[in-house]
């Protein structure tokens, strides 16, 4: 077999080389054929081209004859002489008259035999001329014998002048001459031309006829067959030495490869023989009669094998001196053989083991055993050159050579093995501990449901005794529905090759339990199933779900309640505030009546702000509050806030400072109403809880990245401060600091709403405070700097008192189920000159709209019979063009109500209670109205300036003894009324004061009218005779 394989490989490689050589030879032949074919094509093209050139020259001569109605002989001879000079290959050019006689010949010399020859007497020439005359086309004859001698052919050009036949111009060509001129002799190819199998031209006898390529020239009636033969020179150029070189090199390589394979086989055989010799080493040593000769032979024969062995092989004599130390031993112990040869074996052993080892070796030398393990289990400890000890497996053999005992030890370092065994033991212990700690039931199962083995869980053994049925089928134990589910997920896990998880219920006794099943594919037909009792978790989830449903129901009930309460509270407030605005328009009211009206308005606004706080918190908590970011003027908004709060700050003798850094942009993109509400809450609180000093708003830029920046707002006051233990709860709903509970009223929602709004705006708020020194509220929000484009114009707060004359009277429809609300709107609109009609429900509104077609409809939403949504939809469905304006006017103030109203077809939305300015602005926006406005009133700052002047001397001229005569209970009632913001109660209490205190009474009335209740409380607390109660 060793000889056959190399020969077989050599033969196969030779076949492959011959095949490749054959392919290259075929490609070479194809290349030569392609070159010959290209040469034949070139010859064909040249013949066609040259023949066509000569015929066209004769045709031009014929055309001149026809155009000139014949040509004189002298002119004709001049033309033909010129043609003969321009083109080679002509024997002569002849003129043949209509009777087929040759009349003119150029040149005449050498062609005298053709003069006056009658061509009609020669059939081949006559037929050619007849065909040319009838077709009026040039015709070339076949190869003929020329009168002048030699082979040639004729080209006949018929002459017609109109329809008159004038004869022919006849071109006479000598074949050797024309072909020799067109086809020069080539060194690479030979050419032969045949006319109907008759050889008419040849460049010599070809040497390689097998490479012949044939082409045909067909033109003007001729049919010449051209045969091209490559000569030896061409074949030598096309021939390549590559195939022969490849053949020789390939054959040499193939058989060299075969020889290499043979040598490799021989080498492998020798190596195998060496391996077999190594296995017989111990046997050979025991059979040697002479120890010294056997040792020398063994060392010389196996020195190479010992050197490449990875294990340490060490031989010692009876005195324990080392006589053999292979390379494996050098690697294990770190000594070179020169360092240890002749040294005692104890050099390689830990000192504590050396005496015992020497004792065992002496005992072993006296036994008849030839090979034994060293120490228990054949494991000992060795010592490296650096003193490091290591575990090793060792066996020792002895050889008696003529009474000389030689011991040979085979030693293997098992440090890595021991480490691996330790790691394996630790891993197994860890796995065992993990498995024992897993509360799951672990089952190894075949896909058909047969149990292989399992690890029962203590938890499951209580109510799952069936799992102890080793070897049973799970699909037979489980209920049918669970068995079907188990089978489905098992097959799915095996098909997808990934773990499947599912849960199911199982009734154990009278208790419903829940299990989580995890199926992990192990083998193509085997899975691991982990069953976990999740009953406790499921029961908790059920309880949580029920609790969440209850919470959602409670939240829904709260939302419904707040919506209903909002509607019910806003409806009467709309009438109260609305009629205060209607009555305020009456110019006949006395100052006292105007003050009473203003008191009613302020009380209504105060109540409305409290309702809005509760609703705002509800909307924030329910997630209905959304950001509405627009471009606005930040600087203008801050100035507006300062103007609004100036009165309150000034009334308390506080400095109101707005410190705006120069880098703060004027125009930004953010939610302006929410930012305004946050600042108003914080500034109002600061003013409320500051008795002296100042309230400062600082605005700075914290961070800028291109147009995006972080704005920081700080509200700093010098007020009462907040205790450290109250700082953690200061932002909780309905929570007030101790100072707040003592000094003023409120819902305790301002800071809560501010924090939640800031969270919505992706900002955050912090507070720092020192009791008695003041507080600092800091918040940061992200904004985008922009340019002041498309800004909403500020609302005009001037009172509308009429319509500019000469405007079209607009028809207004007021729809509301509350008579008071309709009356309020009717009064406001009729006074200005509008045509107004009323409807008490949506059905009436639809009927009136259909009949009257109002320009604008104020549509309430919650109404009997037909609500505002449906009424709007019906009106929109009846419109041919949606040009009627419908604005929702409702006490439902949520964003969802606004969305529903717009979706139903309303143009806009206003919530009750409304301000008349808002009402008139919407009408101006949609109807293009122009109003007449009342003269502007004094600004709040101006009023506060006068109030501040009065505050400086409100006790001047007052008899404090008269005030002192009032009981402390009276002052306590006055303080409580101020705390509750009850200006009616304040008015009643102040009416009990005598006229001598009119200045004091008037000042307190003004404070109440301007909602400066904190200032009233401060005045009471600063009266000298009451300080004992407040101290």
Secondary structure, 3 states (H helix, E strand, C coil): CHHHHHHHHHHHHHHHHHHHHHHHHHHHHHHHHHHHHHHHHHHHHHHHHHHHHHHHHHHHHHHHHHHCCCCCHHHHHHHHHHHHHHCCCEEEEEEECCCCEEEEEECCCCCHHHCCCEHHHCHHHHHHHHHHHHHCCCEECCCEECCCCCEEEEEEEEEEECCEEEEEEEEEEEHHHHHHHHCCCCCCEEEEEEECCEEEEECCCCCCHHHCEEEEEEECCEEEEEEEEECHHHHHHHCCCHHHHHHHHHHHHHHHHHHHHHHHHHHHHHHHHHHHHHHCHHHHHHHCCCHHHHHHHHHHHHHHHHHHCCCEEEEECCCCEEEEECHHHHHHHCCCHHHHCCCEHHHHECHHHHHHHHHHHHHHHCCCCCEEECCHHHEEEEECCCCCEEEEEEEEEEEEECCEEEEEEEEEECHHHHHHHHHHHHHHHHHHHHHHHCCCEEEEEECCCEEEEEECCHHHHCCCHHHHCCCCEHHHHCCHHHHHHHHHHHHHHHHHCCCEEEEEEEEECCEEEEEEEEEEEEECCEEEEEEEECHHHHHHHHHHHHHHHHHHHHHHHHHHHHHHHHHHHHHHHHHHHHHHHHHHCCCCCCHHHHHHHHHHHHHHHHHHHHHHHHHHHHHHHCCCCCCCCEEEEHHHHHHHHHHHHHHHHHHCCCEEEEEECCCCCCEEEECHHHHHHHHHHHHHHHHHCCCCCEEEEEEEEEEEECCEEEEEEEEEECCCCCCHHHCCCCCCCCCCCHHHHHHCCCCCCHHHHHHHHHHHCCCEEEEEEECCCEEEEEEEEEEEECCCCCCCCCCCCCCEEEECCCCCCCEEEEECCCHHHHHHHHHHHHHHCCEEEEECCHHHHHHHHHHHCCCEEEECCCCCCCCHHHHHHHHHHHCCCCCCEEEEEECCCCHHHHHHHHHHCCCEEEECCCCHHHHHHHHHHHHCCCEEECCCCCCHHHHHHHHHHHHCCCCCCCCHHHHHCCCHHHHHHHHHHHHHCCHHHHHHHHCCCCHHHHHHHHHHHHHHHCCCHHHHHHHHHHCHHHHHHHC
